[in-house]
């Protein structure tokens, strides 16, 4: 087997291994259930969406934001 062919096979094998690693989803939603999660900046945007998602997964959440009226709206929606 030529050196070029061996090198090509090695590169292909490494590419497949990296692809498998990147596509592995090791997140277990049950690990969040009952956990306490502190989320800051939940009046809008990513923080608000994280609060909704963690609440959906069954986590106990503590939310903070600068705008109290908007924070209360998020709390009521959860």
mmJSON file of the N, C-alpha and C atoms, coordinates in Angstrom:
{"data_MODEL":{"atom_site":{
"group_PDB":["ATOM","ATOM","ATOM","ATOM","ATOM","ATOM","ATOM","ATOM","ATOM","ATOM","ATOM","ATOM","ATOM","ATOM","ATOM","ATOM","ATOM","ATOM","ATOM","ATOM","ATOM","ATOM","ATOM","ATOM","ATOM","ATOM","ATOM","ATOM","ATOM","ATOM","ATOM","ATOM","ATOM","ATOM","ATOM","ATOM","ATOM","ATOM","ATOM","ATOM","ATOM","ATOM","ATOM","ATOM","ATOM","ATOM","ATOM","ATOM","ATOM","ATOM","ATOM","ATOM","ATOM","ATOM","ATOM","ATOM","ATOM","ATOM","ATOM","ATOM","ATOM","ATOM","ATOM","ATOM","ATOM","ATOM","ATOM","ATOM","ATOM","ATOM","ATOM","ATOM","ATOM","ATOM","ATOM","ATOM","ATOM","ATOM","ATOM","ATOM","ATOM","ATOM","ATOM","ATOM","ATOM","ATOM","ATOM","ATOM","ATOM","ATOM","ATOM","ATOM","ATOM","ATOM","ATOM","ATOM","ATOM","ATOM","ATOM","ATOM","ATOM","ATOM","ATOM","ATOM","ATOM","ATOM","ATOM","ATOM","ATOM","ATOM","ATOM","ATOM","ATOM","ATOM","ATOM","ATOM","ATOM","ATOM","ATOM","ATOM","ATOM","ATOM","ATOM","ATOM","ATOM","ATOM","ATOM","ATOM","ATOM","ATOM","ATOM","ATOM","ATOM","ATOM","ATOM","ATOM","ATOM","ATOM","ATOM","ATOM","ATOM","ATOM","ATOM","ATOM","ATOM","ATOM","ATOM","ATOM","ATOM","ATOM","ATOM","ATOM","ATOM","ATOM","ATOM","ATOM","ATOM","ATOM","ATOM","ATOM","ATOM","ATOM","ATOM","ATOM","ATOM","ATOM","ATOM","ATOM","ATOM","ATOM","ATOM","ATOM","ATOM","ATOM","ATOM","ATOM","ATOM","ATOM","ATOM","ATOM","ATOM","ATOM","ATOM","ATOM","ATOM","ATOM","ATOM","ATOM","ATOM","ATOM","ATOM","ATOM","ATOM","ATOM","ATOM","ATOM","ATOM","ATOM","ATOM","ATOM","ATOM","ATOM","ATOM","ATOM","ATOM","ATOM","ATOM","ATOM","ATOM","ATOM","ATOM","ATOM","ATOM","ATOM","ATOM","ATOM","ATOM","ATOM","ATOM","ATOM","ATOM","ATOM","ATOM","ATOM","ATOM","ATOM","ATOM","ATOM","ATOM","ATOM","ATOM","ATOM","ATOM","ATOM"],
"id":[1,2,3,4,5,6,7,8,9,10,11,12,13,14,15,16,17,18,19,20,21,22,23,24,25,26,27,28,29,30,31,32,33,34,35,36,37,38,39,40,41,42,43,44,45,46,47,48,49,50,51,52,53,54,55,56,57,58,59,60,61,62,63,64,65,66,67,68,69,70,71,72,73,74,75,76,77,78,79,80,81,82,83,84,85,86,87,88,89,90,91,92,93,94,95,96,97,98,99,100,101,102,103,104,105,106,107,108,109,110,111,112,113,114,115,116,117,118,119,120,121,122,123,124,125,126,127,128,129,130,131,132,133,134,135,136,137,138,139,140,141,142,143,144,145,146,147,148,149,150,151,152,153,154,155,156,157,158,159,160,161,162,163,164,165,166,167,168,169,170,171,172,173,174,175,176,177,178,179,180,181,182,183,184,185,186,187,188,189,190,191,192,193,194,195,196,197,198,199,200,201,202,203,204,205,206,207,208,209,210,211,212,213,214,215,216,217,218,219,220,221,222,223,224,225,226,227,228,229,230,231,232,233,234],
"type_symbol":["N","C","C","N","C","C","N","C","C","N","C","C","N","C","C","N","C","C","N","C","C","N","C","C","N","C","C","N","C","C","N","C","C","N","C","C","N","C","C","N","C","C","N","C","C","N","C","C","N","C","C","N","C","C","N","C","C","N","C","C","N","C","C","N","C","C","N","C","C","N","C","C","N","C","C","N","C","C","N","C","C","N","C","C","N","C","C","N","C","C","N","C","C","N","C","C","N","C","C","N","C","C","N","C","C","N","C","C","N","C","C","N","C","C","N","C","C","N","C","C","N","C","C","N","C","C","N","C","C","N","C","C","N","C","C","N","C","C","N","C","C","N","C","C","N","C","C","N","C","C","N","C","C","N","C","C","N","C","C","N","C","C","N","C","C","N","C","C","N","C","C","N","C","C","N","C","C","N","C","C","N","C","C","N","C","C","N","C","C","N","C","C","N","C","C","N","C","C","N","C","C","N","C","C","N","C","C","N","C","C","N","C","C","N","C","C","N","C","C","N","C","C","N","C","C","N","C","C","N","C","C","N","C","C"],
"label_atom_id":["N","CA","C","N","CA","C","N","CA","C","N","CA","C","N","CA","C","N","CA","C","N","CA","C","N","CA","C","N","CA","C","N","CA","C","N","CA","C","N","CA","C","N","CA","C","N","CA","C","N","CA","C","N","CA","C","N","CA","C","N","CA","C","N","CA","C","N","CA","C","N","CA","C","N","CA","C","N","CA","C","N","CA","C","N","CA","C","N","CA","C","N","CA","C","N","CA","C","N","CA","C","N","CA","C","N","CA","C","N","CA","C","N","CA","C","N","CA","C","N","CA","C","N","CA","C","N","CA","C","N","CA","C","N","CA","C","N","CA","C","N","CA","C","N","CA","C","N","CA","C","N","CA","C","N","CA","C","N","CA","C","N","CA","C","N","CA","C","N","CA","C","N","CA","C","N","CA","C","N","CA","C","N","CA","C","N","CA","C","N","CA","C","N","CA","C","N","CA","C","N","CA","C","N","CA","C","N","CA","C","N","CA","C","N","CA","C","N","CA","C","N","CA","C","N","CA","C","N","CA","C","N","CA","C","N","CA","C","N","CA","C","N","CA","C","N","CA","C","N","CA","C","N","CA","C","N","CA","C","N","CA","C","N","CA","C","N","CA","C","N","CA","C"],
"label_alt_id":[null,null,null,null,null,null,null,null,null,null,null,null,null,null,null,null,null,null,null,null,null,null,null,null,null,null,null,null,null,null,null,null,null,null,null,null,null,null,null,null,null,null,null,null,null,null,null,null,null,null,null,null,null,null,null,null,null,null,null,null,null,null,null,null,null,null,null,null,null,null,null,null,null,null,null,null,null,null,null,null,null,null,null,null,null,null,null,null,null,null,null,null,null,null,null,null,null,null,null,null,null,null,null,null,null,null,null,null,null,null,null,null,null,null,null,null,null,null,null,null,null,null,null,null,null,null,null,null,null,null,null,null,null,null,null,null,null,null,null,null,null,null,null,null,null,null,null,null,null,null,null,null,null,null,null,null,null,null,null,null,null,null,null,null,null,null,null,null,null,null,null,null,null,null,null,null,null,null,null,null,null,null,null,null,null,null,null,null,null,null,null,null,null,null,null,null,null,null,null,null,null,null,null,null,null,null,null,null,null,null,null,null,null,null,null,null,null,null,null,null,null,null,null,null,null,null,null,null,null,null,null,null,null,null],
"label_comp_id":["UNK","UNK","UNK","UNK","UNK","UNK","UNK","UNK","UNK","UNK","UNK","UNK","UNK","UNK","UNK","UNK","UNK","UNK","UNK","UNK","UNK","UNK","UNK","UNK","UNK","UNK","UNK","UNK","UNK","UNK","UNK","UNK","UNK","UNK","UNK","UNK","UNK","UNK","UNK","UNK","UNK","UNK","UNK","UNK","UNK","UNK","UNK","UNK","UNK","UNK","UNK","UNK","UNK","UNK","UNK","UNK","UNK","UNK","UNK","UNK","UNK","UNK","UNK","UNK","UNK","UNK","UNK","UNK","UNK","UNK","UNK","UNK","UNK","UNK","UNK","UNK","UNK","UNK","UNK","UNK","UNK","UNK","UNK","UNK","UNK","UNK","UNK","UNK","UNK","UNK","UNK","UNK","UNK","UNK","UNK","UNK","UNK","UNK","UNK","UNK","UNK","UNK","UNK","UNK","UNK","UNK","UNK","UNK","UNK","UNK","UNK","UNK","UNK","UNK","UNK","UNK","UNK","UNK","UNK","UNK","UNK","UNK","UNK","UNK","UNK","UNK","UNK","UNK","UNK","UNK","UNK","UNK","UNK","UNK","UNK","UNK","UNK","UNK","UNK","UNK","UNK","UNK","UNK","UNK","UNK","UNK","UNK","UNK","UNK","UNK","UNK","UNK","UNK","UNK","UNK","UNK","UNK","UNK","UNK","UNK","UNK","UNK","UNK","UNK","UNK","UNK","UNK","UNK","UNK","UNK","UNK","UNK","UNK","UNK","UNK","UNK","UNK","UNK","UNK","UNK","UNK","UNK","UNK","UNK","UNK","UNK","UNK","UNK","UNK","UNK","UNK","UNK","UNK","UNK","UNK","UNK","UNK","UNK","UNK","UNK","UNK","UNK","UNK","UNK","UNK","UNK","UNK","UNK","UNK","UNK","UNK","UNK","UNK","UNK","UNK","UNK","UNK","UNK","UNK","UNK","UNK","UNK","UNK","UNK","UNK","UNK","UNK","UNK","UNK","UNK","UNK","UNK","UNK","UNK"],
"label_asym_id":["A","A","A","A","A","A","A","A","A","A","A","A","A","A","A","A","A","A","A","A","A","A","A","A","A","A","A","A","A","A","A","A","A","A","A","A","A","A","A","A","A","A","A","A","A","A","A","A","A","A","A","A","A","A","A","A","A","A","A","A","A","A","A","A","A","A","A","A","A","A","A","A","A","A","A","A","A","A","A","A","A","A","A","A","A","A","A","A","A","A","A","A","A","A","A","A","A","A","A","A","A","A","A","A","A","A","A","A","A","A","A","A","A","A","A","A","A","A","A","A","A","A","A","A","A","A","A","A","A","A","A","A","A","A","A","A","A","A","A","A","A","A","A","A","A","A","A","A","A","A","A","A","A","A","A","A","A","A","A","A","A","A","A","A","A","A","A","A","A","A","A","A","A","A","A","A","A","A","A","A","A","A","A","A","A","A","A","A","A","A","A","A","A","A","A","A","A","A","A","A","A","A","A","A","A","A","A","A","A","A","A","A","A","A","A","A","A","A","A","A","A","A","A","A","A","A","A","A","A","A","A","A","A","A"],
"label_entity_id":["1","1","1","1","1","1","1","1","1","1","1","1","1","1","1","1","1","1","1","1","1","1","1","1","1","1","1","1","1","1","1","1","1","1","1","1","1","1","1","1","1","1","1","1","1","1","1","1","1","1","1","1","1","1","1","1","1","1","1","1","1","1","1","1","1","1","1","1","1","1","1","1","1","1","1","1","1","1","1","1","1","1","1","1","1","1","1","1","1","1","1","1","1","1","1","1","1","1","1","1","1","1","1","1","1","1","1","1","1","1","1","1","1","1","1","1","1","1","1","1","1","1","1","1","1","1","1","1","1","1","1","1","1","1","1","1","1","1","1","1","1","1","1","1","1","1","1","1","1","1","1","1","1","1","1","1","1","1","1","1","1","1","1","1","1","1","1","1","1","1","1","1","1","1","1","1","1","1","1","1","1","1","1","1","1","1","1","1","1","1","1","1","1","1","1","1","1","1","1","1","1","1","1","1","1","1","1","1","1","1","1","1","1","1","1","1","1","1","1","1","1","1","1","1","1","1","1","1","1","1","1","1","1","1"],
"label_seq_id":[1,1,1,2,2,2,3,3,3,4,4,4,5,5,5,6,6,6,7,7,7,8,8,8,9,9,9,10,10,10,11,11,11,12,12,12,13,13,13,14,14,14,15,15,15,16,16,16,17,17,17,18,18,18,19,19,19,20,20,20,21,21,21,22,22,22,23,23,23,24,24,24,25,25,25,26,26,26,27,27,27,28,28,28,29,29,29,30,30,30,31,31,31,32,32,32,33,33,33,34,34,34,35,35,35,36,36,36,37,37,37,38,38,38,39,39,39,40,40,40,41,41,41,42,42,42,43,43,43,44,44,44,45,45,45,46,46,46,47,47,47,48,48,48,49,49,49,50,50,50,51,51,51,52,52,52,53,53,53,54,54,54,55,55,55,56,56,56,57,57,57,58,58,58,59,59,59,60,60,60,61,61,61,62,62,62,63,63,63,64,64,64,65,65,65,66,66,66,67,67,67,68,68,68,69,69,69,70,70,70,71,71,71,72,72,72,73,73,73,74,74,74,75,75,75,76,76,76,77,77,77,78,78,78],
"pdbx_PDB_ins_code":[null,null,null,null,null,null,null,null,null,null,null,null,null,null,null,null,null,null,null,null,null,null,null,null,null,null,null,null,null,null,null,null,null,null,null,null,null,null,null,null,null,null,null,null,null,null,null,null,null,null,null,null,null,null,null,null,null,null,null,null,null,null,null,null,null,null,null,null,null,null,null,null,null,null,null,null,null,null,null,null,null,null,null,null,null,null,null,null,null,null,null,null,null,null,null,null,null,null,null,null,null,null,null,null,null,null,null,null,null,null,null,null,null,null,null,null,null,null,null,null,null,null,null,null,null,null,null,null,null,null,null,null,null,null,null,null,null,null,null,null,null,null,null,null,null,null,null,null,null,null,null,null,null,null,null,null,null,null,null,null,null,null,null,null,null,null,null,null,null,null,null,null,null,null,null,null,null,null,null,null,null,null,null,null,null,null,null,null,null,null,null,null,null,null,null,null,null,null,null,null,null,null,null,null,null,null,null,null,null,null,null,null,null,null,null,null,null,null,null,null,null,null,null,null,null,null,null,null,null,null,null,null,null,null],
"Cartn_x":[0.85,0.0,0.902,0.602,1.459,1.241,2.212,2.149,1.007,0.768,-0.322,-1.68,-1.867,-3.114,-3.311,-2.264,-2.358,-2.703,-2.061,-2.336,-3.779,-4.261,-5.648,-6.645,-6.38,-7.261,-7.25,-6.093,-5.988,-6.78,-6.654,-7.404,-8.904,-9.325,-10.736,-11.253,-10.497,-10.882,-10.992,-10.051,-10.112,-11.331,-11.641,-12.811,-14.096,-14.193,-15.375,-15.472,-14.352,-14.351,-14.773,-14.275,-14.653,-16.137,-16.637,-18.056,-18.951,-18.562,-19.34,-19.304,-18.145,-18.005,-18.866,-18.842,-19.618,-21.111,-21.56,-22.989,-23.53,-22.68,-23.126,-23.81,-25.022,-25.773,-25.849,-25.029,-24.967,-25.864,-26.741,-27.607,-28.726,-28.908,-29.984,-30.976,-32.17,-33.146,-33.535,-33.47,-33.819,-32.827,-31.608,-30.614,-30.982,-31.884,-32.293,-33.48,-34.296,-35.507,-35.16,-35.761,-35.551,-34.322,-33.46,-32.264,-32.654,-31.881,-32.11,-31.234,-31.858,-31.155,-31.359,-30.265,-30.334,-30.112,-31.063,-30.981,-31.074,-30.073,-30.09,-30.476,-31.074,-31.463,-32.616,-33.621,-34.715,-35.895,-35.723,-36.868,-37.112,-36.082,-36.24,-35.164,-35.313,-34.269,-33.924,-32.631,-32.145,-32.476,-32.318,-32.615,-34.067,-34.967,-36.392,-36.668,-36.113,-36.34,-35.733,-34.559,-33.952,-34.848,-35.46,-36.371,-37.536,-38.101,-39.219,-38.794,-37.644,-37.193,-36.827,-36.115,-35.781,-37.032,-38.006,-39.262,-39.98,-39.95,-40.589,-39.931,-38.618,-37.89,-38.042,-38.705,-38.967,-37.96,-37.147,-36.169,-36.835,-36.264,-36.673,-35.835,-36.483,-35.718,-35.818,-34.718,-34.64,-34.289,-35.198,-34.977,-34.75,-33.875,-33.601,-33.604,-33.93,-33.899,-33.933,-33.599,-33.616,-35.026,-35.869,-37.225,-38.193,-38.641,-39.493,-40.828,-41.44,-42.742,-42.618,-41.554,-41.349,-41.015,-40.274,-39.935,-41.2,-42.124,-43.388,-44.191,-44.127,-44.823,-44.223,-42.892,-42.232,-42.597,-42.59,-42.952,-44.372,-45.289,-46.669,-46.816,-46.024,-46.08,-45.535,-44.529,-43.95,-44.967],
"Cartn_y":[-1.163,0.0,1.235,2.172,3.35,4.278,5.11,6.058,7.044,7.452,8.389,7.764,6.516,5.821,5.66,5.305,5.181,6.512,7.563,8.891,9.301,9.006,9.342,8.581,7.312,6.514,7.025,7.44,7.987,9.283,10.153,11.412,11.134,10.203,9.847,9.289,8.423,7.86,8.943,9.881,10.987,11.871,12.119,12.935,12.267,10.974,10.24,10.302,10.136,10.191,11.568,12.612,13.97,14.198,13.727,13.872,13.179,11.996,11.274,12.031,12.547,13.292,14.546,15.307,16.545,16.291,15.176,14.886,14.201,13.84,13.18,14.189,13.901,14.771,14.078,14.496,13.857,14.504,15.418,16.092,15.179,15.072,14.268,15.205,15.401,16.318,15.95,14.694,14.281,14.811,15.15,15.672,17.073,17.749,19.1,19.075,18.045,17.966,18.07,19.062,19.264,20.086,20.352,21.156,22.624,23.376,24.803,25.538,26.396,27.128,28.618,29.378,30.835,31.433,32.259,32.879,34.396,35.098,36.562,37.135,38.286,38.951,38.278,37.859,37.134,37.991,39.275,40.085,39.976,39.69,39.533,38.607,38.251,37.564,36.169,35.89,34.55,34.175,35.096,34.806,34.417,35.127,34.801,33.409,33.105,31.793,30.68,30.93,29.92,29.637,30.683,30.49,29.592,29.83,29.003,27.549,27.356,25.999,25.225,25.864,25.172,24.848,25.755,25.485,24.303,24.243,23.13,21.804,21.823,20.603,20.216,21.06,20.715,21.243,22.207,22.783,23.823,24.013,25.111,26.295,27.407,28.512,29.759,30.484,31.785,32.762,33.712,34.622,36.036,36.762,38.153,38.986,40.269,41.213,42.622,43.58,44.977,45.547,45.11,45.657,44.749,45.223,44.404,44.058,45.007,44.724,43.644,43.685,42.667,41.325,41.333,40.102,39.425,40.212,39.647,39.02,39.622,39.041,37.677,37.592,36.319,35.284,35.682,34.774,34.251,35.13,34.704,33.765,33.963,33.101,31.702,31.657,30.363,29.588],
"Cartn_z":[0.0,0.0,0.0,-0.846,-0.941,0.251,0.489,1.605,1.416,0.174,-0.108,0.208,-0.123,0.157,1.663,2.376,3.837,4.491,4.025,4.588,4.3,3.113,2.757,3.614,3.847,4.709,6.141,6.628,7.984,8.106,7.112,7.12,7.07,6.245,6.15,7.476,8.108,9.397,10.464,10.473,11.432,11.177,9.916,9.574,10.043,9.872,10.334,11.858,12.549,14.013,14.508,13.894,14.288,14.013,12.894,12.582,13.595,14.007,15.025,16.345,16.718,17.978,17.968,16.867,16.781,16.781,16.28,16.213,17.462,18.406,19.622,20.527,20.918,21.822,23.178,24.105,25.407,26.452,26.033,26.985,27.431,28.741,29.309,29.986,29.426,30.014,31.446,31.795,33.159,34.191,33.771,34.711,35.192,34.497,34.868,35.818,35.75,36.568,38.06,38.719,40.149,40.492,39.515,39.774,39.911,40.671,40.818,39.811,39.014,37.961,38.199,38.198,38.335,36.951,36.512,35.193,35.374,34.875,34.952,33.6,33.622,32.385,31.676,32.421,31.766,31.379,31.285,30.864,29.365,28.581,27.136,26.588,25.34,24.593,25.072,25.05,25.372,26.815,27.735,29.137,29.351,28.687,28.799,28.251,27.096,26.483,27.33,27.93,28.806,30.005,30.559,31.689,31.3,30.125,29.668,29.458,28.848,28.547,29.815,30.745,31.993,32.795,32.802,33.505,32.853,31.527,30.804,31.157,31.399,31.746,33.216,34.011,35.405,36.402,36.004,36.927,37.82,38.992,39.862,39.417,39.058,38.51,39.371,39.428,40.082,38.979,38.699,37.587,38.101,37.409,37.751,36.475,36.637,35.523,36.088,35.257,35.698,35.712,34.774,34.679,35.426,36.584,37.453,36.799,36.119,35.505,34.416,33.631,32.594,33.222,34.326,35.041,35.57,36.047,36.534,35.398,34.21,33.056,32.702,32.73,32.44,33.501,34.758,35.852,35.675,35.303,35.113,33.92,32.899,31.711,32.019,32.885,33.269,34.067],
"occupancy":[1.0,1.0,1.0,1.0,1.0,1.0,1.0,1.0,1.0,1.0,1.0,1.0,1.0,1.0,1.0,1.0,1.0,1.0,1.0,1.0,1.0,1.0,1.0,1.0,1.0,1.0,1.0,1.0,1.0,1.0,1.0,1.0,1.0,1.0,1.0,1.0,1.0,1.0,1.0,1.0,1.0,1.0,1.0,1.0,1.0,1.0,1.0,1.0,1.0,1.0,1.0,1.0,1.0,1.0,1.0,1.0,1.0,1.0,1.0,1.0,1.0,1.0,1.0,1.0,1.0,1.0,1.0,1.0,1.0,1.0,1.0,1.0,1.0,1.0,1.0,1.0,1.0,1.0,1.0,1.0,1.0,1.0,1.0,1.0,1.0,1.0,1.0,1.0,1.0,1.0,1.0,1.0,1.0,1.0,1.0,1.0,1.0,1.0,1.0,1.0,1.0,1.0,1.0,1.0,1.0,1.0,1.0,1.0,1.0,1.0,1.0,1.0,1.0,1.0,1.0,1.0,1.0,1.0,1.0,1.0,1.0,1.0,1.0,1.0,1.0,1.0,1.0,1.0,1.0,1.0,1.0,1.0,1.0,1.0,1.0,1.0,1.0,1.0,1.0,1.0,1.0,1.0,1.0,1.0,1.0,1.0,1.0,1.0,1.0,1.0,1.0,1.0,1.0,1.0,1.0,1.0,1.0,1.0,1.0,1.0,1.0,1.0,1.0,1.0,1.0,1.0,1.0,1.0,1.0,1.0,1.0,1.0,1.0,1.0,1.0,1.0,1.0,1.0,1.0,1.0,1.0,1.0,1.0,1.0,1.0,1.0,1.0,1.0,1.0,1.0,1.0,1.0,1.0,1.0,1.0,1.0,1.0,1.0,1.0,1.0,1.0,1.0,1.0,1.0,1.0,1.0,1.0,1.0,1.0,1.0,1.0,1.0,1.0,1.0,1.0,1.0,1.0,1.0,1.0,1.0,1.0,1.0,1.0,1.0,1.0,1.0,1.0,1.0,1.0,1.0,1.0,1.0,1.0,1.0],
"B_iso_or_equiv":[0.0,0.0,0.0,0.0,0.0,0.0,0.0,0.0,0.0,0.0,0.0,0.0,0.0,0.0,0.0,0.0,0.0,0.0,0.0,0.0,0.0,0.0,0.0,0.0,0.0,0.0,0.0,0.0,0.0,0.0,0.0,0.0,0.0,0.0,0.0,0.0,0.0,0.0,0.0,0.0,0.0,0.0,0.0,0.0,0.0,0.0,0.0,0.0,0.0,0.0,0.0,0.0,0.0,0.0,0.0,0.0,0.0,0.0,0.0,0.0,0.0,0.0,0.0,0.0,0.0,0.0,0.0,0.0,0.0,0.0,0.0,0.0,0.0,0.0,0.0,0.0,0.0,0.0,0.0,0.0,0.0,0.0,0.0,0.0,0.0,0.0,0.0,0.0,0.0,0.0,0.0,0.0,0.0,0.0,0.0,0.0,0.0,0.0,0.0,0.0,0.0,0.0,0.0,0.0,0.0,0.0,0.0,0.0,0.0,0.0,0.0,0.0,0.0,0.0,0.0,0.0,0.0,0.0,0.0,0.0,0.0,0.0,0.0,0.0,0.0,0.0,0.0,0.0,0.0,0.0,0.0,0.0,0.0,0.0,0.0,0.0,0.0,0.0,0.0,0.0,0.0,0.0,0.0,0.0,0.0,0.0,0.0,0.0,0.0,0.0,0.0,0.0,0.0,0.0,0.0,0.0,0.0,0.0,0.0,0.0,0.0,0.0,0.0,0.0,0.0,0.0,0.0,0.0,0.0,0.0,0.0,0.0,0.0,0.0,0.0,0.0,0.0,0.0,0.0,0.0,0.0,0.0,0.0,0.0,0.0,0.0,0.0,0.0,0.0,0.0,0.0,0.0,0.0,0.0,0.0,0.0,0.0,0.0,0.0,0.0,0.0,0.0,0.0,0.0,0.0,0.0,0.0,0.0,0.0,0.0,0.0,0.0,0.0,0.0,0.0,0.0,0.0,0.0,0.0,0.0,0.0,0.0,0.0,0.0,0.0,0.0,0.0,0.0,0.0,0.0,0.0,0.0,0.0,0.0],
"pdbx_formal_charge":[null,null,null,null,null,null,null,null,null,null,null,null,null,null,null,null,null,null,null,null,null,null,null,null,null,null,null,null,null,null,null,null,null,null,null,null,null,null,null,null,null,null,null,null,null,null,null,null,null,null,null,null,null,null,null,null,null,null,null,null,null,null,null,null,null,null,null,null,null,null,null,null,null,null,null,null,null,null,null,null,null,null,null,null,null,null,null,null,null,null,null,null,null,null,null,null,null,null,null,null,null,null,null,null,null,null,null,null,null,null,null,null,null,null,null,null,null,null,null,null,null,null,null,null,null,null,null,null,null,null,null,null,null,null,null,null,null,null,null,null,null,null,null,null,null,null,null,null,null,null,null,null,null,null,null,null,null,null,null,null,null,null,null,null,null,null,null,null,null,null,null,null,null,null,null,null,null,null,null,null,null,null,null,null,null,null,null,null,null,null,null,null,null,null,null,null,null,null,null,null,null,null,null,null,null,null,null,null,null,null,null,null,null,null,null,null,null,null,null,null,null,null,null,null,null,null,null,null,null,null,null,null,null,null],
"auth_seq_id":[1,1,1,2,2,2,3,3,3,4,4,4,5,5,5,6,6,6,7,7,7,8,8,8,9,9,9,10,10,10,11,11,11,12,12,12,13,13,13,14,14,14,15,15,15,16,16,16,17,17,17,18,18,18,19,19,19,20,20,20,21,21,21,22,22,22,23,23,23,24,24,24,25,25,25,26,26,26,27,27,27,28,28,28,29,29,29,30,30,30,31,31,31,32,32,32,33,33,33,34,34,34,35,35,35,36,36,36,37,37,37,38,38,38,39,39,39,40,40,40,41,41,41,42,42,42,43,43,43,44,44,44,45,45,45,46,46,46,47,47,47,48,48,48,49,49,49,50,50,50,51,51,51,52,52,52,53,53,53,54,54,54,55,55,55,56,56,56,57,57,57,58,58,58,59,59,59,60,60,60,61,61,61,62,62,62,63,63,63,64,64,64,65,65,65,66,66,66,67,67,67,68,68,68,69,69,69,70,70,70,71,71,71,72,72,72,73,73,73,74,74,74,75,75,75,76,76,76,77,77,77,78,78,78],
"auth_comp_id":["UNK","UNK","UNK","UNK","UNK","UNK","UNK","UNK","UNK","UNK","UNK","UNK","UNK","UNK","UNK","UNK","UNK","UNK","UNK","UNK","UNK","UNK","UNK","UNK","UNK","UNK","UNK","UNK","UNK","UNK","UNK","UNK","UNK","UNK","UNK","UNK","UNK","UNK","UNK","UNK","UNK","UNK","UNK","UNK","UNK","UNK","UNK","UNK","UNK","UNK","UNK","UNK","UNK","UNK","UNK","UNK","UNK","UNK","UNK","UNK","UNK","UNK","UNK","UNK","UNK","UNK","UNK","UNK","UNK","UNK","UNK","UNK","UNK","UNK","UNK","UNK","UNK","UNK","UNK","UNK","UNK","UNK","UNK","UNK","UNK","UNK","UNK","UNK","UNK","UNK","UNK","UNK","UNK","UNK","UNK","UNK","UNK","UNK","UNK","UNK","UNK","UNK","UNK","UNK","UNK","UNK","UNK","UNK","UNK","UNK","UNK","UNK","UNK","UNK","UNK","UNK","UNK","UNK","UNK","UNK","UNK","UNK","UNK","UNK","UNK","UNK","UNK","UNK","UNK","UNK","UNK","UNK","UNK","UNK","UNK","UNK","UNK","UNK","UNK","UNK","UNK","UNK","UNK","UNK","UNK","UNK","UNK","UNK","UNK","UNK","UNK","UNK","UNK","UNK","UNK","UNK","UNK","UNK","UNK","UNK","UNK","UNK","UNK","UNK","UNK","UNK","UNK","UNK","UNK","UNK","UNK","UNK","UNK","UNK","UNK","UNK","UNK","UNK","UNK","UNK","UNK","UNK","UNK","UNK","UNK","UNK","UNK","UNK","UNK","UNK","UNK","UNK","UNK","UNK","UNK","UNK","UNK","UNK","UNK","UNK","UNK","UNK","UNK","UNK","UNK","UNK","UNK","UNK","UNK","UNK","UNK","UNK","UNK","UNK","UNK","UNK","UNK","UNK","UNK","UNK","UNK","UNK","UNK","UNK","UNK","UNK","UNK","UNK","UNK","UNK","UNK","UNK","UNK","UNK"],
"auth_asym_id":["A","A","A","A","A","A","A","A","A","A","A","A","A","A","A","A","A","A","A","A","A","A","A","A","A","A","A","A","A","A","A","A","A","A","A","A","A","A","A","A","A","A","A","A","A","A","A","A","A","A","A","A","A","A","A","A","A","A","A","A","A","A","A","A","A","A","A","A","A","A","A","A","A","A","A","A","A","A","A","A","A","A","A","A","A","A","A","A","A","A","A","A","A","A","A","A","A","A","A","A","A","A","A","A","A","A","A","A","A","A","A","A","A","A","A","A","A","A","A","A","A","A","A","A","A","A","A","A","A","A","A","A","A","A","A","A","A","A","A","A","A","A","A","A","A","A","A","A","A","A","A","A","A","A","A","A","A","A","A","A","A","A","A","A","A","A","A","A","A","A","A","A","A","A","A","A","A","A","A","A","A","A","A","A","A","A","A","A","A","A","A","A","A","A","A","A","A","A","A","A","A","A","A","A","A","A","A","A","A","A","A","A","A","A","A","A","A","A","A","A","A","A","A","A","A","A","A","A","A","A","A","A","A","A"],
"auth_atom_id":["N","CA","C","N","CA","C","N","CA","C","N","CA","C","N","CA","C","N","CA","C","N","CA","C","N","CA","C","N","CA","C","N","CA","C","N","CA","C","N","CA","C","N","CA","C","N","CA","C","N","CA","C","N","CA","C","N","CA","C","N","CA","C","N","CA","C","N","CA","C","N","CA","C","N","CA","C","N","CA","C","N","CA","C","N","CA","C","N","CA","C","N","CA","C","N","CA","C","N","CA","C","N","CA","C","N","CA","C","N","CA","C","N","CA","C","N","CA","C","N","CA","C","N","CA","C","N","CA","C","N","CA","C","N","CA","C","N","CA","C","N","CA","C","N","CA","C","N","CA","C","N","CA","C","N","CA","C","N","CA","C","N","CA","C","N","CA","C","N","CA","C","N","CA","C","N","CA","C","N","CA","C","N","CA","C","N","CA","C","N","CA","C","N","CA","C","N","CA","C","N","CA","C","N","CA","C","N","CA","C","N","CA","C","N","CA","C","N","CA","C","N","CA","C","N","CA","C","N","CA","C","N","CA","C","N","CA","C","N","CA","C","N","CA","C","N","CA","C","N","CA","C","N","CA","C","N","CA","C","N","CA","C","N","CA","C","N","CA","C","N","CA","C"],
"pdbx_PDB_model_num":[1,1,1,1,1,1,1,1,1,1,1,1,1,1,1,1,1,1,1,1,1,1,1,1,1,1,1,1,1,1,1,1,1,1,1,1,1,1,1,1,1,1,1,1,1,1,1,1,1,1,1,1,1,1,1,1,1,1,1,1,1,1,1,1,1,1,1,1,1,1,1,1,1,1,1,1,1,1,1,1,1,1,1,1,1,1,1,1,1,1,1,1,1,1,1,1,1,1,1,1,1,1,1,1,1,1,1,1,1,1,1,1,1,1,1,1,1,1,1,1,1,1,1,1,1,1,1,1,1,1,1,1,1,1,1,1,1,1,1,1,1,1,1,1,1,1,1,1,1,1,1,1,1,1,1,1,1,1,1,1,1,1,1,1,1,1,1,1,1,1,1,1,1,1,1,1,1,1,1,1,1,1,1,1,1,1,1,1,1,1,1,1,1,1,1,1,1,1,1,1,1,1,1,1,1,1,1,1,1,1,1,1,1,1,1,1,1,1,1,1,1,1,1,1,1,1,1,1,1,1,1,1,1,1]
}}}
